[in-house]
Amino acid sequence: MNGLREDIDLTPLIGAHVTQLCIGEYQCLLNLDTADYVAIESTCMLVSGNGSTTSVTSYAASATRLAELLGTTIKSATRIGNGGLSLSFTGGSTLEIFNDQLHYESFQVHIGDVVHVA
């Protein structure tokens, strides 16, 4: 897919609290207290506050590491590289979601009634 638009406004995600993590075979959802959410269907990279890095290619295998995001708050949200998304959280963790699916959606960012597809 094409990735996130270069002019996307991700500021509504800043300050949102991660309340739920839903793990599926081919999708991971980060549900936020603002009723917004991020649906991930691609490879992502989790960098913990202590600097350890996990390449997430299987959500089930990485569920314990991804669960570290529960209860944290988004400090920054940025479009990266070829339309991917970087989320930084309280506690020092960062989740980079890559736009790496050529023929399918890599992820969606649901902000209010608007869905941003990458």
C-alpha positions, 0 to 999 in steps of 0.5 A: 500500500501507499503508507500514511499521507505525509500531511497526516495529523497524528496529534489526537493520539498524543496523551491517549492511554493504552487500555487494551491489546488484542492479539489475533493470528494476523492482527494486533489492535492497540485500543486507546481510552479515547476510543481511537485505535491502531490495527497492525497487520505488518511487521513492527519493532518494539524498543523497550525503555531498557533498550531491548529490541523485539522484531514482531513478526508473530503477534502471538509469539511477541504478545508478552513483550507487546503487553508492556504497552498496556497502561502507558500513554502515547507521548509522540506519534510520527509518520516514518520512512515510507509511510510507517508509524512510530509511537513513543510511550511513557516508560520509554518504549517505542513501537515502529509499525512498518508499511511493508505489505506490497499488496495488502494493508499494513496497518490502520489508524482510527482517529474519531470517524476517520480511518487512515490506511497504510 
